[in-house]
Amino acid sequence: MLYQLSYASPSLRKHSTLRPKPLDRSLNFTIAPRHPPPAPASPRDPTAAPGPSGRILAGRIPAGRIAAVRKRKLIPLLIALALVAALGVMLYLRAKAPPEAARLLPESDAILFVQLKDVRAATHFDQTPTQRSPGLQRFIDATGIVPERDIDAAALALHRVPFTAAGRPAADLFTSEVFVGRFDGQRLTQYLDAAATARETYAGRTVYSIPLDDQTLRVAQLGYDTVAASNMPTSEQIHSMLDRARASALGTPGSSLLAARFHDVPLLAQAWGIGHIGLPFAHNGHIAVLGLSLPLPEDSDLVASLRYNGAAHLLAGGSVQLRITDIAPSPEAAAATVDSLNVLLSMVRSVGGIDLSGAPPKPSDDALRAILLSTKLSQHGERAVLDADATVDQIKTLFKDAGNSSR
């Protein structure tokens, strides 16, 4: 205290006898800041978190809590990705799998399928007036089913039977059909019950036997939107379709022909055929089209398809791509088929669209000529492939002129 007073007052310092102690230089004084700055966190410290001022502060959030937050954000993302992947795989497998109507068909020599719903949306053929037979008109009046409007898909199996059950040669091919669409089940049942001469219960369903053109047509409703029919001499085929419909929930693979040849059908084809599809056009052991005999035996193993491409030829309503593949027994046989068809195609092109009767040219002549010019033939190993392209307007023109000429 006296020491401080001596320095505070010069008069006191002058008369005071007290002397200040010398400063001890050995003492080391450090002045601590009132608010010490936080220690910098290591950039590799996983527990560091940004502070209020933007700097990284260590030890503010526990490591376990950070891991839990990250896990909560990661799990929903993984679940969403898994759902998207599963949906993509499901859609791909569904596109690659045969249609259910085709999988319900029995064993056969050939299978034909048409996705009428897609064809109707592309061509609007249901809006074109058509002439119906009296029998078909009675069916429409009784059931309310208009085939071109209400049938969405049709699958047909062709059966080549050399002899019927009675031992006499079969006049025509036998068929088994599956139709998928919109039906009034009650009215259809009433019509079938009135037209049938015999009934049978099999697999919980009623099979109606209806006489038709010296044959027996067996019909059964497989579901509210599915109807099966067969004119085979025996009931084996309709029973097979009922068995396959009952096992459809287990994913029946279909007939052996479908399992062996469907993978050759192009993806997203609206109409296709596999097997001996030339049987309806057989003449003297060969396939004949429009009176022209093709260098193909009637039992040729064929894969044919029609695929609609709406992006091509937009002004003409889109494009329809035709592909016919002949699966030959050897590459040499496939090469011979391609050479023969090329010669035949050149002959048809030279006379295509020419009416020898002297009648004025029709719009269908130009359409046919354009389709013939787009036809190409190629060989791929044991396969002879024919590709052709036509616009929807060209196809409509062909069908329109064909309908007018048939009247």
C-alpha positions as a Markdown table, in Angstrom:
| # | Residue | x | y | z |
|---|---|---|---|---|
| 1 | Met | 0.0 | 0.0 | 0.0 |
| 2 | Leu | 2.8 | 2.4 | 0.9 |
| 3 | Tyr | 4.5 | 1.4 | -2.3 |
| 4 | Gln | 1.5 | 2.4 | -4.4 |
| 5 | Leu | 1.1 | 5.7 | -2.5 |
| 6 | Ser | 4.7 | 6.6 | -3.1 |
| 7 | Tyr | 4.2 | 6.4 | -6.8 |
| 8 | Ala | 0.8 | 8.0 | -6.7 |
| 9 | Ser | 2.1 | 11.3 | -4.9 |
| 10 | Pro | 5.4 | 12.9 | -5.9 |
| 11 | Ser | 5.7 | 14.6 | -2.5 |
| 12 | Leu | 5.2 | 11.4 | -0.6 |
| 13 | Arg | 7.7 | 9.7 | -2.9 |
| 14 | Lys | 10.2 | 12.5 | -2.1 |
| 15 | His | 10.1 | 12.2 | 1.6 |
| 16 | Ser | 9.4 | 8.5 | 1.9 |
| 17 | Thr | 12.2 | 6.3 | 3.2 |
| 18 | Leu | 10.7 | 3.1 | 1.7 |
| 19 | Arg | 12.2 | 1.8 | -1.5 |
| 20 | Pro | 10.4 | -0.6 | -3.9 |
| 21 | Lys | 11.6 | -4.1 | -4.1 |
| 22 | Pro | 13.3 | -5.0 | -7.3 |
| 23 | Leu | 11.3 | -7.1 | -9.7 |
| 24 | Asp | 12.0 | -10.7 | -9.6 |
| 25 | Arg | 12.9 | -11.6 | -13.2 |
| 26 | Ser | 12.7 | -15.3 | -12.5 |
| 27 | Leu | 8.9 | -15.3 | -12.3 |
| 28 | Asn | 7.0 | -16.0 | -15.6 |
| 29 | Phe | 3.6 | -14.4 | -15.9 |
| 30 | Thr | 1.1 | -15.3 | -18.6 |
| 31 | Ile | -2.1 | -13.5 | -19.2 |
| 32 | Ala | -5.0 | -15.8 | -19.9 |
| 33 | Pro | -7.7 | -14.4 | -22.2 |
| 34 | Arg | -11.0 | -13.9 | -20.6 |
| 35 | His | -12.7 | -16.1 | -23.3 |
| 36 | Pro | -10.2 | -18.6 | -24.7 |
| 37 | Pro | -10.8 | -19.6 | -28.3 |
| 38 | Pro | -11.9 | -23.2 | -29.0 |
| 39 | Ala | -9.2 | -25.7 | -30.0 |
| 40 | Pro | -9.2 | -26.3 | -33.7 |
| 41 | Ala | -10.6 | -29.7 | -34.7 |
| 42 | Ser | -8.7 | -32.1 | -36.8 |
| 43 | Pro | -10.2 | -32.3 | -40.4 |
| 44 | Arg | -10.2 | -36.1 | -40.1 |
| 45 | Asp | -12.2 | -36.0 | -36.8 |
| 46 | Pro | -15.5 | -37.8 | -37.6 |
| 47 | Thr | -17.2 | -36.2 | -34.6 |
| 48 | Ala | -16.5 | -32.6 | -35.7 |
| 49 | Ala | -19.5 | -30.5 | -36.5 |
| 50 | Pro | -19.8 | -26.9 | -37.8 |
| 51 | Gly | -20.3 | -24.4 | -35.0 |
| 52 | Pro | -22.4 | -21.2 | -35.0 |
| 53 | Ser | -19.6 | -19.2 | -36.6 |
| 54 | Gly | -18.9 | -21.7 | -39.3 |
| 55 | Arg | -15.9 | -23.2 | -37.6 |
| 56 | Ile | -15.6 | -26.9 | -36.9 |
| 57 | Leu | -16.1 | -27.7 | -33.2 |
| 58 | Ala | -15.0 | -31.1 | -31.9 |
| 59 | Gly | -17.1 | -33.2 | -29.7 |
| 60 | Arg | -20.4 | -31.3 | -30.1 |
| 61 | Ile | -22.4 | -34.3 | -31.6 |
| 62 | Pro | -21.8 | -37.9 | -30.5 |
| 63 | Ala | -20.6 | -40.3 | -33.2 |
| 64 | Gly | -23.5 | -42.7 | -32.6 |
| 65 | Arg | -26.1 | -40.0 | -33.2 |
| 66 | Ile | -24.5 | -39.0 | -36.5 |
| 67 | Ala | -24.5 | -42.6 | -37.6 |
| 68 | Ala | -28.2 | -43.0 | -36.7 |
| 69 | Val | -29.1 | -39.9 | -38.6 |
| 70 | Arg | -27.2 | -41.1 | -41.7 |
| 71 | Lys | -28.9 | -44.5 | -41.4 |
| 72 | Arg | -32.3 | -43.0 | -41.2 |
| 73 | Lys | -31.7 | -41.0 | -44.4 |
| 74 | Leu | -30.1 | -43.9 | -46.2 |
| 75 | Ile | -32.8 | -46.6 | -45.5 |
| 76 | Pro | -35.7 | -44.8 | -47.4 |
| 77 | Leu | -33.4 | -44.2 | -50.3 |
| 78 | Leu | -32.4 | -47.8 | -50.5 |
| 79 | Ile | -36.0 | -48.9 | -50.2 |
| 80 | Ala | -37.1 | -46.6 | -53.1 |
| 81 | Leu | -34.3 | -47.9 | -55.3 |
| 82 | Ala | -35.2 | -51.5 | -54.6 |
| 83 | Leu | -38.9 | -50.8 | -55.5 |
| 84 | Val | -37.9 | -49.1 | -58.7 |
| 85 | Ala | -35.6 | -52.0 | -59.6 |
| 86 | Ala | -38.2 | -54.6 | -58.8 |
| 87 | Leu | -40.8 | -52.7 | -60.9 |
| 88 | Gly | -38.5 | -52.6 | -63.8 |
| 89 | Val | -37.7 | -56.3 | -63.6 |
| 90 | Met | -41.4 | -57.1 | -63.3 |
| 91 | Leu | -42.3 | -55.0 | -66.4 |
| 92 | Tyr | -39.4 | -56.6 | -68.4 |
| 93 | Leu | -40.4 | -60.1 | -67.4 |
| 94 | Arg | -44.0 | -59.4 | -68.2 |
| 95 | Ala | -43.1 | -58.1 | -71.7 |
| 96 | Lys | -40.9 | -61.1 | -72.3 |
| 97 | Ala | -43.5 | -63.6 | -71.0 |
| 98 | Pro | -46.1 | -65.1 | -73.3 |
| 99 | Pro | -49.6 | -63.6 | -73.0 |
| 100 | Glu | -51.9 | -65.5 | -70.7 |
| 101 | Ala | -54.4 | -66.2 | -73.5 |
| 102 | Ala | -51.6 | -68.1 | -75.4 |
| 103 | Arg | -50.5 | -69.9 | -72.3 |
| 104 | Leu | -53.9 | -71.4 | -71.8 |
| 105 | Leu | -53.9 | -73.1 | -75.2 |
| 106 | Pro | -53.4 | -76.8 | -75.5 |
| 107 | Glu | -50.7 | -78.7 | -77.4 |
| 108 | Ser | -50.9 | -77.9 | -81.1 |
| 109 | Asp | -49.1 | -77.6 | -84.4 |
| 110 | Ala | -49.2 | -73.8 | -84.5 |
| 111 | Ile | -50.2 | -70.8 | -82.4 |
| 112 | Leu | -51.6 | -67.5 | -83.6 |
| 113 | Phe | -52.1 | -64.5 | -81.3 |
| 114 | Val | -53.5 | -61.0 | -81.9 |
| 115 | Gln | -53.5 | -58.2 | -79.3 |
| 116 | Leu | -56.7 | -56.6 | -80.7 |
| 117 | Lys | -56.8 | -53.9 | -78.1 |
| 118 | Asp | -53.6 | -52.3 | -79.4 |
| 119 | Val | -54.6 | -52.9 | -83.0 |
| 120 | Arg | -57.9 | -51.2 | -82.4 |
| 121 | Ala | -56.3 | -48.2 | -80.8 |
| 122 | Ala | -53.9 | -47.8 | -83.7 |
| 123 | Thr | -56.3 | -48.4 | -86.6 |
| 124 | His | -59.8 | -47.8 | -85.2 |
| 125 | Phe | -61.1 | -50.7 | -87.2 |
| 126 | Asp | -64.0 | -51.1 | -84.9 |
| 127 | Gln | -65.5 | -47.9 | -86.4 |
| 128 | Thr | -65.6 | -49.3 | -89.9 |
| 129 | Pro | -69.0 | -50.7 | -90.9 |
| 130 | Thr | -68.9 | -54.4 | -91.7 |
| 131 | Gln | -71.3 | -56.9 | -93.1 |
| 132 | Arg | -72.1 | -59.7 | -90.7 |
| 133 | Ser | -73.5 | -63.1 | -91.4 |
| 134 | Pro | -77.0 | -63.8 | -90.0 |
| 135 | Gly | -75.6 | -66.3 | -87.4 |
| 136 | Leu | -73.1 | -63.7 | -86.1 |
| 137 | Gln | -75.8 | -61.1 | -86.0 |
| 138 | Arg | -78.0 | -63.4 | -83.9 |
| 139 | Phe | -75.1 | -64.0 | -81.5 |
| 140 | Ile | -74.5 | -60.2 | -81.1 |
| 141 | Asp | -78.2 | -59.6 | -80.5 |
| 142 | Ala | -78.4 | -62.3 | -77.9 |
| 143 | Thr | -75.2 | -61.7 | -76.0 |
| 144 | Gly | -74.5 | -58.0 | -76.7 |
| 145 | Ile | -70.9 | -58.9 | -77.6 |
| 146 | Val | -69.6 | -57.1 | -80.6 |
| 147 | Pro | -66.3 | -58.9 | -81.5 |
| 148 | Glu | -64.5 | -56.0 | -83.1 |
| 149 | Arg | -65.4 | -53.8 | -80.1 |
| 150 | Asp | -65.3 | -56.1 | -77.1 |
| 151 | Ile | -62.5 | -58.6 | -77.7 |
| 152 | Asp | -59.2 | -57.4 | -76.5 |
| 153 | Ala | -57.0 | -60.5 | -77.3 |
| 154 | Ala | -57.4 | -63.7 | -79.2 |
| 155 | Ala | -55.2 | -66.8 | -79.2 |
| 156 | Leu | -55.7 | -69.7 | -81.6 |
| 157 | Ala | -54.2 | -73.1 | -81.7 |
| 158 | Leu | -54.1 | -75.0 | -85.0 |
| 159 | His | -54.5 | -78.8 | -84.8 |
| 160 | Arg | -53.7 | -80.9 | -87.8 |
| 161 | Val | -55.6 | -84.2 | -87.5 |
| 162 | Pro | -55.3 | -86.6 | -90.4 |
| 163 | Phe | -58.3 | -88.6 | -89.3 |
| 164 | Thr | -61.3 | -87.9 | -87.2 |
| 165 | Ala | -62.5 | -90.1 | -84.4 |
| 166 | Ala | -64.8 | -91.8 | -87.0 |
| 167 | Gly | -61.9 | -92.8 | -89.2 |
| 168 | Arg | -62.7 | -90.5 | -92.1 |
| 169 | Pro | -60.3 | -87.8 | -93.3 |
| 170 | Ala | -60.7 | -84.4 | -91.7 |
| 171 | Ala | -61.9 | -81.8 | -94.2 |
| 172 | Asp | -60.5 | -78.7 | -92.3 |
| 173 | Leu | -58.0 | -77.8 | -89.7 |
| 174 | Phe | -59.3 | -78.0 | -86.1 |
| 175 | Thr | -58.8 | -75.0 | -83.8 |
| 176 | Ser | -58.8 | -74.2 | -80.1 |
| 177 | Glu | -59.4 | -70.6 | -79.1 |
| 178 | Val | -59.1 | -68.3 | -76.1 |
| 179 | Phe | -60.7 | -64.9 | -76.1 |
| 180 | Val | -60.1 | -62.2 | -73.6 |
| 181 | Gly | -62.4 | -59.1 | -73.4 |
| 182 | Arg | -65.5 | -57.5 | -72.0 |
| 183 | Phe | -68.4 | -60.0 | -71.8 |
| 184 | Asp | -71.8 | -60.0 | -70.2 |
| 185 | Gly | -71.5 | -63.3 | -68.4 |
| 186 | Gln | -75.2 | -63.8 | -67.7 |
| 187 | Arg | -76.4 | -63.1 | -71.2 |
| 188 | Leu | -73.6 | -65.3 | -72.6 |
| 189 | Thr | -74.5 | -68.2 | -70.3 |
| 190 | Gln | -78.2 | -67.9 | -71.4 |
| 191 | Tyr | -77.2 | -68.0 | -75.1 |
| 192 | Leu | -74.9 | -71.0 | -74.6 |
| 193 | Asp | -77.4 | -72.8 | -72.5 |
| 194 | Ala | -80.1 | -72.3 | -75.2 |
| 195 | Ala | -77.8 | -73.3 | -78.1 |
| 196 | Ala | -76.1 | -76.4 | -76.5 |
| 197 | Thr | -77.3 | -79.9 | -77.1 |
| 198 | Ala | -75.1 | -81.4 | -74.3 |
| 199 | Arg | -73.4 | -80.1 | -71.1 |
| 200 | Glu | -70.6 | -81.3 | -69.0 |
| 201 | Thr | -69.1 | -80.1 | -65.7 |
| 202 | Tyr | -65.3 | -80.2 | -65.5 |
| 203 | Ala | -63.0 | -78.4 | -63.1 |
| 204 | Gly | -65.9 | -76.6 | -61.6 |
| 205 | Arg | -66.9 | -75.1 | -65.0 |
| 206 | Thr | -69.7 | -76.0 | -67.4 |
| 207 | Val | -68.7 | -77.1 | -70.9 |
| 208 | Tyr | -71.4 | -76.5 | -73.6 |
| 209 | Ser | -71.4 | -78.7 | -76.7 |
| 210 | Ile | -72.9 | -76.8 | -79.7 |
| 211 | Pro | -73.4 | -78.4 | -83.1 |
| 212 | Leu | -71.8 | -76.2 | -85.8 |
| 213 | Asp | -71.2 | -77.1 | -89.5 |
| 214 | Asp | -71.1 | -80.9 | -89.0 |
| 215 | Gln | -68.8 | -80.4 | -86.0 |
| 216 | Thr | -69.2 | -80.0 | -82.3 |
| 217 | Leu | -68.0 | -76.7 | -80.8 |
| 218 | Arg | -67.3 | -76.9 | -77.1 |
| 219 | Val | -67.3 | -73.6 | -75.2 |
| 220 | Ala | -66.5 | -72.8 | -71.5 |
| 221 | Gln | -66.1 | -69.6 | -69.6 |
| 222 | Leu | -62.7 | -69.6 | -67.8 |
| 223 | Gly | -63.4 | -66.3 | -66.0 |
| 224 | Tyr | -65.4 | -63.2 | -66.1 |
| 225 | Asp | -63.3 | -61.9 | -69.0 |
| 226 | Thr | -62.1 | -65.1 | -70.7 |
| 227 | Val | -63.8 | -67.7 | -72.9 |
| 228 | Ala | -62.4 | -70.9 | -74.4 |
| 229 | Ala | -63.7 | -72.9 | -77.3 |
| 230 | Ser | -62.5 | -75.9 | -79.4 |
| 231 | Asn | -64.0 | -77.8 | -82.3 |
| 232 | Met | -61.7 | -80.9 | -81.9 |
| 233 | Pro | -63.4 | -84.2 | -82.1 |
| 234 | Thr | -62.7 | -85.0 | -78.5 |
| 235 | Ser | -63.0 | -83.0 | -75.3 |
| 236 | Glu | -59.3 | -83.4 | -74.4 |
| 237 | Gln | -58.4 | -79.9 | -75.6 |
| 238 | Ile | -61.1 | -78.0 | -73.8 |
| 239 | His | -60.2 | -80.0 | -70.6 |
| 240 | Ser | -56.6 | -79.0 | -71.1 |
| 241 | Met | -57.5 | -75.3 | -71.3 |
| 242 | Leu | -59.6 | -75.6 | -68.1 |
| 243 | Asp | -56.7 | -77.3 | -66.3 |
| 244 | Arg | -54.3 | -74.6 | -67.4 |
| 245 | Ala | -56.8 | -71.8 | -66.3 |
| 246 | Arg | -57.0 | -73.4 | -62.9 |
| 247 | Ala | -53.2 | -73.5 | -62.6 |
| 248 | Ser | -52.7 | -70.0 | -64.0 |
| 249 | Ala | -52.1 | -68.6 | -60.6 |
| 250 | Leu | -49.0 | -70.8 | -60.4 |
| 251 | Gly | -47.7 | -69.4 | -63.7 |
| 252 | Thr | -48.2 | -72.2 | -66.2 |
| 253 | Pro | -45.6 | -72.0 | -68.9 |
| 254 | Gly | -48.0 | -73.0 | -71.7 |
| 255 | Ser | -47.6 | -75.7 | -74.4 |
| 256 | Ser | -44.3 | -77.2 | -75.5 |
| 257 | Leu | -44.4 | -75.2 | -78.8 |
| 258 | Leu | -44.9 | -71.9 | -76.9 |
| 259 | Ala | -42.0 | -72.7 | -74.6 |
| 260 | Ala | -39.7 | -73.6 | -77.5 |
| 261 | Arg | -40.5 | -70.8 | -80.0 |
| 262 | Phe | -41.9 | -67.7 | -78.2 |
| 263 | His | -38.4 | -66.3 | -77.4 |
| 264 | Asp | -38.0 | -65.9 | -81.2 |
| 265 | Val | -41.0 | -63.5 | -81.3 |
| 266 | Pro | -39.9 | -59.8 | -81.4 |
| 267 | Leu | -40.5 | -57.8 | -78.3 |
| 268 | Leu | -43.8 | -55.9 | -78.1 |
| 269 | Ala | -45.3 | -57.5 | -81.3 |
| 270 | Gln | -49.0 | -57.0 | -81.4 |
| 271 | Ala | -49.7 | -60.1 | -83.6 |
| 272 | Trp | -47.5 | -63.2 | -84.1 |
| 273 | Gly | -47.6 | -66.8 | -85.1 |
| 274 | Ile | -45.3 | -69.7 | -84.4 |
| 275 | Gly | -45.1 | -73.3 | -85.6 |
| 276 | His | -46.7 | -74.7 | -88.7 |
| 277 | Ile | -48.6 | -71.5 | -89.4 |
| 278 | Gly | -48.6 | -72.2 | -93.1 |
| 279 | Leu | -51.1 | -75.0 | -92.7 |
| 280 | Pro | -54.2 | -72.8 | -93.5 |
| 281 | Phe | -52.5 | -71.9 | -96.8 |
| 282 | Ala | -51.3 | -75.4 | -97.7 |
| 283 | His | -51.9 | -76.5 | -101.3 |
| 284 | Asn | -50.4 | -79.6 | -102.8 |
| 285 | Gly | -47.8 | -79.9 | -100.0 |
| 286 | His | -46.6 | -76.2 | -100.2 |
| 287 | Ile | -47.7 | -72.9 | -98.9 |
| 288 | Ala | -49.7 | -70.8 | -101.4 |
| 289 | Val | -50.5 | -67.1 | -101.0 |
| 290 | Leu | -52.9 | -65.4 | -103.4 |
| 291 | Gly | -52.6 | -68.3 | -105.7 |
| 292 | Leu | -48.9 | -68.2 | -105.7 |
| 293 | Ser | -47.0 | -71.3 | -104.5 |
| 294 | Leu | -44.1 | -70.5 | -102.3 |
| 295 | Pro | -40.9 | -72.6 | -102.0 |
| 296 | Leu | -41.9 | -73.6 | -98.5 |
| 297 | Pro | -43.3 | -76.9 | -97.4 |
| 298 | Glu | -46.6 | -76.8 | -95.6 |
| 299 | Asp | -45.0 | -78.0 | -92.4 |
| 300 | Ser | -42.3 | -75.4 | -92.4 |
| 301 | Asp | -41.3 | -74.2 | -88.9 |
| 302 | Leu | -42.1 | -70.4 | -89.1 |
| 303 | Val | -42.1 | -67.4 | -86.8 |
| 304 | Ala | -44.2 | -64.5 | -88.0 |
| 305 | Ser | -44.9 | -61.2 | -86.3 |
| 306 | Leu | -46.5 | -57.8 | -86.8 |
| 307 | Arg | -45.3 | -54.8 | -84.7 |
| 308 | Tyr | -46.7 | -51.3 | -84.7 |
| 309 | Asn | -44.3 | -48.4 | -84.5 |
| 310 | Gly | -46.1 | -45.2 | -83.9 |
| 311 | Ala | -42.9 | -43.1 | -84.1 |
| 312 | Ala | -42.3 | -44.0 | -87.8 |
| 313 | His | -44.3 | -42.4 | -90.6 |
| 314 | Leu | -46.2 | -40.1 | -88.3 |
| 315 | Leu | -48.1 | -38.4 | -91.1 |
| 316 | Ala | -49.3 | -41.8 | -92.3 |
| 317 | Gly | -50.5 | -43.0 | -88.9 |
| 318 | Gly | -47.4 | -45.0 | -88.0 |
| 319 | Ser | -45.6 | -48.0 | -89.4 |
| 320 | Val | -46.3 | -51.7 | -89.3 |
| 321 | Gln | -43.3 | -54.0 | -89.4 |
| 322 | Leu | -43.7 | -57.5 | -90.8 |
| 323 | Arg | -41.1 | -60.2 | -90.1 |
| 324 | Ile | -41.4 | -63.9 | -91.2 |
| 325 | Thr | -38.6 | -66.3 | -90.2 |
| 326 | Asp | -38.2 | -69.8 | -91.7 |
| 327 | Ile | -36.2 | -72.0 | -89.4 |
| 328 | Ala | -34.6 | -74.4 | -91.9 |
| 329 | Pro | -32.9 | -77.7 | -91.0 |
| 330 | Ser | -29.5 | -76.4 | -92.2 |
| 331 | Pro | -27.8 | -73.2 | -93.4 |
| 332 | Glu | -27.7 | -74.6 | -96.9 |
| 333 | Ala | -31.4 | -75.1 | -96.9 |
| 334 | Ala | -31.9 | -71.5 | -95.6 |
| 335 | Ala | -29.7 | -70.1 | -98.3 |
| 336 | Ala | -31.7 | -72.0 | -101.0 |
| 337 | Thr | -35.0 | -70.6 | -99.5 |
| 338 | Val | -33.6 | -67.1 | -99.6 |
| 339 | Asp | -32.5 | -67.5 | -103.3 |
| 340 | Ser | -35.9 | -68.9 | -104.3 |
| 341 | Leu | -37.8 | -66.2 | -102.6 |
| 342 | Asn | -35.6 | -63.5 | -104.1 |
| 343 | Val | -36.4 | -64.7 | -107.6 |
| 344 | Leu | -40.1 | -64.9 | -106.7 |
| 345 | Leu | -40.1 | -61.4 | -105.2 |
| 346 | Ser | -38.5 | -59.9 | -108.3 |
| 347 | Met | -41.2 | -61.5 | -110.4 |
| 348 | Val | -44.0 | -60.1 | -108.2 |
| 349 | Arg | -42.4 | -56.7 | -108.1 |
| 350 | Ser | -42.3 | -56.6 | -111.9 |
| 351 | Val | -46.1 | -57.1 | -112.1 |
| 352 | Gly | -47.1 | -55.6 | -108.8 |
| 353 | Gly | -50.0 | -53.2 | -109.0 |
| 354 | Ile | -50.6 | -53.9 | -112.7 |
| 355 | Asp | -54.2 | -54.9 | -113.5 |
| 356 | Leu | -54.2 | -57.0 | -116.7 |
| 357 | Ser | -58.0 | -56.5 | -117.1 |
| 358 | Gly | -57.5 | -52.9 | -118.2 |
| 359 | Ala | -59.4 | -51.4 | -115.3 |
| 360 | Pro | -58.2 | -48.1 | -114.0 |
| 361 | Pro | -55.6 | -48.3 | -111.2 |
| 362 | Lys | -56.8 | -48.4 | -107.6 |
| 363 | Pro | -55.2 | -46.9 | -104.5 |
| 364 | Ser | -54.5 | -50.4 | -103.3 |
| 365 | Asp | -52.2 | -50.9 | -106.3 |
| 366 | Asp | -49.8 | -48.1 | -105.1 |
| 367 | Ala | -50.0 | -49.4 | -101.5 |
| 368 | Leu | -49.1 | -53.0 | -102.6 |
| 369 | Arg | -46.3 | -51.7 | -104.8 |
| 370 | Ala | -44.8 | -49.7 | -101.9 |
| 371 | Ile | -45.0 | -52.7 | -99.6 |
| 372 | Leu | -43.3 | -55.0 | -102.1 |
| 373 | Leu | -40.5 | -52.4 | -102.6 |
| 374 | Ser | -39.8 | -52.4 | -98.9 |
| 375 | Thr | -39.6 | -56.2 | -98.7 |
| 376 | Lys | -36.1 | -57.5 | -97.9 |
| 377 | Leu | -34.7 | -61.1 | -97.6 |
| 378 | Ser | -31.7 | -62.1 | -95.6 |
| 379 | Gln | -30.1 | -65.2 | -94.1 |
| 380 | His | -28.8 | -65.7 | -90.6 |
| 381 | Gly | -27.4 | -69.2 | -90.2 |
| 382 | Glu | -30.3 | -71.7 | -90.4 |
| 383 | Arg | -32.9 | -68.9 | -90.6 |
| 384 | Ala | -34.3 | -67.2 | -93.7 |
| 385 | Val | -35.8 | -63.9 | -92.7 |
| 386 | Leu | -38.3 | -61.7 | -94.7 |
| 387 | Asp | -38.8 | -58.1 | -93.5 |
| 388 | Ala | -41.4 | -55.7 | -94.9 |
| 389 | Asp | -42.7 | -52.3 | -93.8 |
| 390 | Ala | -46.0 | -50.7 | -94.4 |
| 391 | Thr | -47.8 | -47.6 | -93.1 |
| 392 | Val | -51.2 | -47.9 | -91.4 |
| 393 | Asp | -52.8 | -45.9 | -94.2 |
| 394 | Gln | -51.5 | -48.4 | -96.8 |
| 395 | Ile | -52.9 | -51.3 | -94.8 |
| 396 | Lys | -56.3 | -49.6 | -94.4 |
| 397 | Thr | -56.3 | -49.0 | -98.2 |
| 398 | Leu | -55.6 | -52.7 | -98.9 |
| 399 | Phe | -58.4 | -53.9 | -96.5 |
| 400 | Lys | -60.8 | -51.3 | -97.8 |
| 401 | Asp | -60.4 | -52.3 | -101.4 |
| 402 | Ala | -60.5 | -56.0 | -100.5 |
| 403 | Gly | -63.8 | -55.4 | -98.7 |
| 404 | Asn | -65.3 | -53.4 | -101.6 |
| 405 | Ser | -64.3 | -56.2 | -104.1 |
| 406 | Ser | -65.9 | -58.9 | -101.9 |
| 407 | Arg | -69.3 | -57.2 | -102.0 |
